[in-house]
């Protein structure tokens, strides 16, 4: 595994999450990009439906890596993603540039 000598160059971005009432959650997600792929990790402390906003740089195919299900193809721009997530679990989303 590669360990970056300077933590400011790790290419990790925060992904704010809100619960089903629109209130920001205590836990924040994060994303990391490499080449044409981005992985988003979205944690949940409680059972519920969570929403995040993804900013896509180009047309991307989204896949839920926890279920293997396709979430569709989205054009460049900001998109709101709403996902049910069980208590004390994460959702891992792969965004692949098409």
KOLFI-459740 format. One record per atom (N, C-alpha, C): atom name; residue number from 0; x, y, z; residue in one letter. Coordinates in pm, 1 decimal, m for minus. Layout:
// KOLFI-459740
R  atom  seq         x         y         z  type
R    CA  NUM         X         Y         Z     A
...
// end
This chain:
// KOLFI-459740
R  atom  seq         x         y         z  type
R     N    0      84.5    m118.0       0.0     X
R    CA    0       0.0       0.0       0.0     X
R     C    0      88.6     123.7       0.0     X
R     N    1      41.1     226.1     m66.4     X
R    CA    1     116.5     350.4     m75.8     X
R     C    1      77.6     443.0      38.3     X
R     N    2     175.4     496.8     109.1     X
R    CA    2     152.2     596.1     213.8     X
R     C    2     215.3     727.2     169.2     X
R     N    3     132.8     827.8     150.6     X
R    CA    3     180.0     958.5     105.7     X
R     C    3     259.5    1025.3     218.1     X
R     N    4     379.4    1076.3     190.1     X
R    CA    4     459.5    1138.3     295.4     X
R     C    4     398.0    1266.3     351.9     X
R     N    5     314.0    1335.8     273.8     X
R    CA    5     248.9    1458.3     320.8     X
R     C    5      97.9    1437.8     318.6     X
R     N    6      34.1    1441.7     435.7     X
R    CA    6    m109.6    1413.6     443.7     X
R     C    6    m194.4    1510.7     361.7     X
R     N    7    m141.4    1628.9     328.3     X
R    CA    7    m217.4    1725.2     248.2     X
R     C    7    m227.0    1684.2     102.3     X
R     N    8    m152.1    1582.9      63.3     X
R    CA    8    m152.9    1536.4     m75.2     X
R     C    8    m223.2    1401.2     m90.8     X
R     N    9    m307.1    1366.1       3.8     X
R    CA    9    m371.3    1234.6       1.1     X
R     C    9    m492.5    1227.4     m91.1     X
R     N   10    m541.6    1341.9    m141.4     X
R    CA   10    m653.4    1341.1    m234.3     X
R     C   10    m781.7    1286.6    m171.4     X
R     N   11    m807.1    1321.2     m46.4     X
R    CA   11    m929.2    1278.7      23.1     X
R     C   11   m1015.8    1402.0      45.0     X
R     N   12   m1143.6    1391.7       5.2     X
R    CA   12   m1237.7    1502.1      20.5     X
R     C   12   m1351.7    1462.2     112.8     X
R     N   13   m1399.3    1556.4     190.5     X
R    CA   13   m1513.1    1533.3     279.5     X
R     C   13   m1642.9    1531.7     198.5     X
R     N   14   m1735.1    1443.2     237.0     X
R    CA   14   m1867.2    1436.0     173.7     X
R     C   14   m1971.7    1453.1     284.2     X
R     N   15   m2032.0    1573.2     295.1     X
R    CA   15   m2133.7    1594.8     398.7     X
R     C   15   m2257.4    1508.9     373.3     X
R     N   16   m2316.9    1459.7     481.5     X
R    CA   16   m2437.9    1377.1     474.0     X
R     C   16   m2549.3    1443.1     554.6     X
R     N   17   m2672.4    1425.7     509.4     X
R    CA   17   m2788.4    1468.2     587.3     X
R     C   17   m2879.7    1349.0     607.6     X
R     N   18   m2957.4    1353.0     716.9     X
R    CA   18   m3052.8    1244.7     741.5     X
R     C   18   m3182.7    1272.3     666.4     X
R     N   19   m3284.6    1187.1     688.5     X
R    CA   19   m3409.2    1199.7     611.8     X
R     C   19   m3486.1    1328.2     640.2     X
R     N   20   m3451.3    1398.7     749.7     X
R    CA   20   m3517.1    1526.4     779.8     X
R     C   20   m3436.6    1645.4     729.3     X
R     N   21   m3320.5    1619.4     666.5     X
R    CA   21   m3237.8    1726.0     614.0     X
R     C   21   m3135.0    1780.0     712.1     X
R     N   22   m3126.3    1718.3     830.2     X
R    CA   22   m3030.7    1761.6     932.8     X
R     C   22   m2894.3    1698.3     904.1     X
R     N   23   m2786.5    1778.1     907.6     X
R    CA   23   m2652.5    1719.8     887.3     X
R     C   23   m2622.6    1612.8     993.0     X
R     N   24   m2558.5    1506.0     950.2     X
R    CA   24   m2526.1    1397.2    1042.4     X
R     C   24   m2394.1    1425.2    1113.3     X
R     N   25   m2375.2    1358.6    1227.7     X
R    CA   25   m2251.1    1373.7    1303.7     X
R     C   25   m2133.2    1314.6    1226.0     X
R     N   26   m2158.0    1205.9    1154.1     X
R    CA   26   m2052.9    1142.6    1074.6     X
R     C   26   m2051.8    1201.7     934.3     X
R     N   27   m1933.6    1220.6     880.0     X
R    CA   27   m1920.7    1269.8     743.2     X
R     C   27   m1860.1    1160.1     657.2     X
R     N   28   m1900.4    1158.1     533.8     X
R    CA   28   m1842.1    1063.7     440.7     X
R     C   28   m1714.5    1121.4     382.4     X
R     N   29   m1649.1    1044.8     298.9     X
R    CA   29   m1531.1    1095.1     230.4     X
R     C   29   m1519.7    1028.8      94.5     X
R     N   30   m1443.6    1091.5       7.4     X
R    CA   30   m1420.1    1034.2    m124.9     X
R     C   30   m1271.6    1044.9    m157.5     X
R     N   31   m1228.1     955.6    m242.9     X
R    CA   31   m1089.2     956.5    m289.1     X
R     C   31   m1088.8     916.3    m436.1     X
R     N   32   m1015.3     991.4    m516.1     X
R    CA   32   m1010.7     967.8    m660.0     X
R     C   32    m873.7     918.9    m703.0     X
R     N   33    m875.1     837.0    m807.8     X
R    CA   33    m752.0     790.7    m870.0     X
R     C   33    m783.1     761.6   m1015.9     X
R     N   34    m716.9     833.1   m1104.2     X
R    CA   34    m741.9     812.4   m1246.5     X
R     C   34    m885.8     845.7   m1282.2     X
R     N   35    m957.2     748.4   m1339.2     X
R    CA   35   m1094.8     769.2   m1384.5     X
R     C   35   m1198.5     722.5   m1282.6     X
R     N   36   m1153.7     683.4   m1163.2     X
R    CA   36   m1244.6     629.6   m1062.2     X
R     C   36   m1242.2     711.2    m933.5     X
R     N   37   m1358.4     718.5    m870.0     X
R    CA   37   m1371.0     780.9    m738.2     X
R     C   37   m1449.5     686.6    m649.2     X
R     N   38   m1401.5     668.7    m527.3     X
R    CA   38   m1472.4     588.7    m427.7     X
R     C   38   m1527.9     683.8    m323.4     X
R     N   39   m1656.0     669.8    m291.1     X
R    CA   39   m1720.7     748.1    m184.7     X
R     C   39   m1761.0     652.4     m73.6     X
R     N   40   m1721.3     683.0      48.6     X
R    CA   40   m1756.9     602.7     165.3     X
R     C   40   m1854.6     684.3     248.4     X
R     N   41   m1974.9     629.4     267.8     X
R    CA   41   m2082.4     700.8     336.5     X
R     C   41   m2124.7     623.1     460.8     X
R     N   42   m2086.7     670.2     580.6     X
R    CA   42   m2117.3     596.6     704.1     X
R     C   42   m2253.7     633.5     762.1     X
R     N   43   m2308.8     542.6     840.8     X
R    CA   43   m2435.1     568.0     911.2     X
R     C   43   m2423.8     518.0    1054.5     X
R     N   44   m2457.0     604.8    1148.3     X
R    CA   44   m2455.4     566.8    1289.9     X
R     C   44   m2588.4     503.6    1329.1     X
R     N   45   m2697.0     549.3    1265.4     X
R    CA   45   m2830.9     498.9    1293.2     X
R     C   45   m2895.5     450.0    1164.0     X
R     N   46   m2991.0     360.1    1176.5     X
R    CA   46   m3067.8     309.9    1063.8     X
R     C   46   m3143.8     426.7    1001.3     X
R     N   47   m3134.9     444.9     869.8     X
R    CA   47   m3207.9     554.3     808.5     X
R     C   47   m3175.5     573.1     662.6     X
R     N   48   m3230.2     681.9     608.7     X
R    CA   48   m3207.7     719.4     469.2     X
R     C   48   m3120.5     844.7     471.6     X
R     N   49   m3008.8     840.6     401.3     X
R    CA   49   m2911.9     948.9     403.6     X
R     C   49   m2892.9    1006.7     264.6     X
R     N   50   m2863.5    1135.9     260.4     X
R    CA   50   m2847.3    1207.3     134.6     X
R     C   50   m2711.4    1275.6     130.9     X
R     N   51   m2648.2    1268.1      14.3     X
R    CA   51   m2522.9    1340.2      m7.3     X
R     C   51   m2527.7    1402.0    m146.2     X
R     N   52   m2441.5    1500.1    m168.3     X
R    CA   52   m2429.9    1562.4    m299.3     X
R     C   52   m2294.8    1525.8    m357.5     X
R     N   53   m2298.1    1472.4    m478.8     X
R    CA   53   m2174.8    1435.9    m548.7     X
R     C   53   m2154.0    1532.7    m664.7     X
R     N   54   m2032.7    1583.7    m677.2     X
R    CA   54   m1996.2    1669.0    m790.3     X
R     C   54   m1915.9    1585.0    m888.4     X
R     N   55   m1975.1    1559.2   m1003.1     X
R    CA   55   m1911.1    1474.0   m1103.3     X
R     C   55   m1844.5    1561.0   m1209.7     X
R     N   56   m1720.2    1528.1   m1244.7     X
R    CA   56   m1643.7    1605.5   m1342.0     X
R     C   56   m1675.0    1567.8   m1485.9     X
R     N   57   m1741.2    1455.9   m1505.5     X
R    CA   57   m1779.8    1409.4   m1638.2     X
R     C   57   m1890.4    1307.6   m1621.4     X
R     N   58   m1938.4    1250.3   m1730.4     X
R    CA   58   m2041.9    1147.4   m1722.3     X
R     C   58   m1986.0    1026.5   m1648.9     X
R     N   59   m2058.8     983.3   m1544.2     X
R    CA   59   m2011.0     874.0   m1459.5     X
R     C   59   m2116.8     766.3   m1441.4     X
R     N   60   m2068.7     644.0   m1431.9     X
R    CA   60   m2152.9     529.7   m1396.7     X
R     C   60   m2131.8     506.2   m1246.9     X
R     N   61   m2241.6     506.2   m1169.5     X
R    CA   61   m2232.9     485.5   m1024.9     X
R     C   61   m2273.0     343.0    m989.9     X
R     N   62   m2193.9     279.7    m903.5     X
R    CA   62   m2220.3     142.4    m859.3     X
R     C   62   m2209.7     136.9    m707.7     X
R     N   63   m2307.6      73.7    m643.6     X
R    CA   63   m2302.5      49.9    m499.3     X
R     C   63   m2216.7     m74.8    m478.6     X
R     N   64   m2097.0     m57.5    m425.1     X
R    CA   64   m2005.5    m170.5    m410.8     X
R     C   64   m2045.3    m265.6    m298.6     X
R     N   65   m2134.6    m224.0    m208.8     X
R    CA   65   m2179.9    m312.3    m101.8     X
R     C   65   m2283.6    m412.7    m153.0     X
R     N   66   m2359.2    m374.1    m256.6     X
R    CA   66   m2462.6    m461.8    m311.2     X
R     C   66   m2430.6    m508.8    m452.9     X
R     N   67   m2339.8    m438.8    m520.7     X
R    CA   67   m2308.5    m470.0    m659.7     X
R     C   67   m2408.7    m412.5    m758.0     X
R     N   68   m2505.2    m335.8    m708.9     X
R    CA   68   m2610.9    m280.8    m794.1     X
R     C   68   m2567.7    m150.7    m860.3     X
R     N   69   m2606.7    m135.9    m986.0     X
R    CA   69   m2583.3     m11.8   m1058.3     X
R     C   69   m2681.2      93.7   m1008.3     X
R     N   70   m2632.1     215.6    m987.4     X
R    CA   70   m2719.1     327.0    m947.1     X
R     C   70   m2749.3     417.8   m1065.8     X
R     N   71   m2697.5     380.6   m1182.8     X
R    CA   71   m2726.3     456.5   m1303.3     X
R     C   71   m2607.1     534.1   m1353.7     X
R     N   72   m2628.9     604.9   m1464.5     X
R    CA   72   m2527.3     688.7   m1526.6     X
R     C   72   m2572.4     832.6   m1514.9     X
R     N   73   m2481.7     919.3   m1472.8     X
R    CA   73   m2514.5    1058.8   m1446.9     X
R     C   73   m2422.2    1149.7   m1526.5     X
R     N   74   m2475.2    1260.8   m1581.1     X
R    CA   74   m2390.1    1356.5   m1653.1     X
R     C   74   m2306.8    1439.0   m1554.8     X
R     N   75   m2212.0    1514.7   m1608.0     X
R    CA   75   m2129.5    1601.8   m1524.6     X
R     C   75   m2218.5    1700.1   m1448.5     X
R     N   76   m2173.2    1738.3   m1328.6     X
R    CA   76   m2246.7    1834.9   m1246.8     X
R     C   76   m2274.3    1779.8   m1108.6     X
R     N   77   m2353.1    1855.6   m1031.3     X
R    CA   77   m2387.8    1813.2    m896.0     X
R     C   77   m2514.9    1729.2    m897.5     X
R     N   78   m2510.4    1619.5    m822.1     X
R    CA   78   m2624.9    1528.3    m814.4     X
R     C   78   m2647.9    1488.4    m669.1     X
R     N   79   m2774.9    1482.6    m631.0     X
R    CA   79   m2811.2    1440.2    m496.6     X
R     C   79   m2835.8    1290.4    m498.7     X
R     N   80   m2771.5    1220.8    m408.5     X
R    CA   80   m2783.5    1075.3    m398.2     X
R     C   80   m2846.3    1043.2    m263.4     X
R     N   81   m2957.2     969.5    m264.7     X
R    CA   81   m3027.7     931.9    m141.7     X
R     C   81   m3026.7     781.1    m130.2     X
R     N   82   m2971.2     731.7     m18.3     X
R    CA   82   m2955.1     587.0       0.4     X
R     C   82   m2996.6     542.9     140.5     X
R     N   83   m3073.6     434.4     149.7     X
R    CA   83   m3099.0     377.0     282.4     X
R     C   83   m2971.5     308.0     331.1     X
R     N   84   m2940.7     326.6     458.7     X
R    CA   84   m2820.2     266.6     514.8     X
R     C   84   m2852.0     211.3     653.1     X
R     N   85   m2820.5      84.1     678.3     X
R    CA   85   m2846.8      25.6     809.7     X
R     C   85   m2757.6      85.8     918.5     X
R     N   86   m2801.8      72.2    1040.6     X
R    CA   86   m2728.3     120.9    1157.9     X
R     C   86   m2586.8      64.0    1163.3     X
R     N   87   m2490.5     151.0    1193.5     X
R    CA   87   m2349.0     114.2    1207.8     X
R     C   87   m2291.5      45.2    1084.5     X
R     N   88   m2334.6      87.6     968.7     X
R    CA   88   m2285.0      32.8     842.3     X
R     C   88   m2238.8     146.6     752.9     X
R     N   89   m2178.4     110.5     640.9     X
R    CA   89   m2137.5     208.9     541.6     X
R     C   89   m2194.0     171.1     406.3     X
R     N   90   m2202.1     270.5     318.9     X
R    CA   90   m2229.0     246.9     177.5     X
R     C   90   m2103.1     291.3     104.7     X
R     N   91   m2058.8     212.6       8.9     X
R    CA   91   m1940.0     244.8     m69.3     X
R     C   91   m1983.5     255.6    m214.6     X
R     N   92   m1965.4     374.8    m270.4     X
R    CA   92   m2010.5     401.3    m405.9     X
R     C   92   m1889.4     423.9    m495.8     X
R     N   93   m1888.6     356.2    m609.7     X
R    CA   93   m1784.8     373.5    m711.2     X
R     C   93   m1841.0     461.0    m822.1     X
R     N   94   m1772.0     569.9    m852.9     X
R    CA   94   m1806.3     655.5    m966.8     X
R     C   94   m1697.7     635.2   m1072.4     X
R     N   95   m1736.2     578.9   m1186.5     X
R    CA   95   m1642.1     553.6   m1296.5     X
R     C   95   m1673.1     648.2   m1411.4     X
R     N   96   m1571.9     723.4   m1456.1     X
R    CA   96   m1591.9     808.7   m1573.4     X
R     C   96   m1620.0     720.8   m1695.6     X
R     N   97   m1721.0     759.0   m1772.3     X
R    CA   97   m1757.6     682.4   m1892.9     X
R     C   97   m1679.6     731.8   m2012.9     X
// end
